[in-house]
């Protein structure tokens, strides 16, 4: 089971200070003042026993809020909160700051956090307040660390990866009236049983925006070398400069891209991080078929924005659809009460990626799976060369590796795919293309004869259409031929060869048996001195092992893509799965 969100206030309070949960920290000693009991002569023994000394307790706790640390200084008279001071200077003033004031007043009025609701629109800040108070009082908060997944027995096993690409217009424009745009790649890695039911899944997403998007942690792309774009470098919603893309800056930007899961706590939504909300959806979808997931989405999510219907929308269509749900259906939605993000909007179509994973599935021969992981890497490429007008050809690559591991960390099964996208002057007919963001232009070889035919001008319509047409290297099938077969066939050989190895052993194999010049297996066919020397130094056993993948000649780590890195990241991000095959 993955991370769980705190969805409500604590149900009970304790004046005794005990060990706190994992996400909060008690930061001050308790102060106790003794209040003497009355000594009037008429006081009976029974009255004396009920007028024992009371304790006034002052304690301080901390927890994470939306913008940083929230501190709560709590004063208790018995089990009642009589004074409360909440501070969180990094919370947004209009939303989080207002929520702190509102919650402080409500909690003091009730004398407890029991029955105090989170402030609408400030769930993250509210959760931070409740956790900070819980920390001060020694309450156990929910453990958000990794927990052991319950064993799942399945008949048969298959796995698949699905990519789904989409472009986004907006949000809005910068203060110079230039549009903000982004590219979204949703990647789903899913395990299915023989009946098509989801046994386990991992969904992640890469979102890359123009540099005038004001978010500090958003991956950015100015464009291809030679292109320019407005930039908000200090994230104050104002353009500071116009960036001119160079080859060096282009490679650095692509290399810096990280997925939404990798962005972690920097990617906050209303009720938690993107990762935490996605984990809730994944937990809900286990045991369903993809068709059942689509039915769930159709029944329980908004037709306007793809978000779950929690009864909080004031849109007429959403209100009507939510009111039509039965009490049982509404109760079922409570399981994802903290999952508020959309499953299908301009940010990305997660449902479509899951559909593709099912369509691309293939059998896994295994008795059990202890963990699964999804790793993503990104690389930029300069070239190959230039077009006939001296303009450079460029591409960027997103590599994804989904892997099943046994209890010893050995690879049980591996599924790898790559999205490669090039400038339109690349002469390959089936290569996915991108002219740039709307407003950009680029040379284009439209009839693939190695000569520029025209200069394309990117519009919002062509931007969306280009991204929608992208296909991965596996999806390109027979159109993507290498020396010894298609890309998919060669990748299959590597995947089969790595089964039974740990990722450390895969890395060691790569270091020993692949070229230091281009990352390709050393089959003794290279005329480069470094490759010849390294190949001759291999043991007979290593050479025999290479004979087993003689048809795999492509690189696992070069400008085309860091496949090795994606495999290693799959293990680094692996989560408990605990599947037994009958």
Buried (B, 14 or more C-beta within 10 A) or exposed (E): EBBBBBBBBBEEBBBEBEEBBEBBBBBBEBEEEEEEBEEEEEEEEEEEEEBEEBBBBBBBBBBBBBBEBBBBBBBBBEBEBEEBEBBBEEBBEEBBBBBBEBBBEBBBEEBBBEEBEBBEBBBBBBBBBBBBBBBBBBBBBBEBEEEEBEEBEBEBBBBBBBBBBBBBBEBEEBEEEBBBBBBBBBBBBBBBBEEBBBBBBBBBBBBBBBBBBBBEEBBBBBBBBBBBBBBBBEEEEEBBEBBEBEBEEBBEBBEEBBBBBBBBEBBBBBBBBBBBBBBBBBBBBBEBBBEBBBEBBEBBBBEBBBBBBBEBBEEEEBBEBBEEBEEEEBEBBEEBBBBBBBBBBBBBBBBBBBBBBBEBBEEBEBEBBBBBBBBBBBBBBBEBEEBEEEBBBBBBBBBBBBBBBBEEBBBBBBBBBBBBBBBBBBBBEEBBBBBBBBBBEBBBBBEEEEBBBEBBEBEBEBBBEBBEEBBBBBBBBEBBEBEBBBBBBBBBBBBBBBBEBBBEBBBEBBEBBBBEBBBBBBBEEBEEEEBEEBBEEBEEEBBEBBEEBEBBBBBBBBBBBBBBBBBBBBBEBBBBBBBBBE
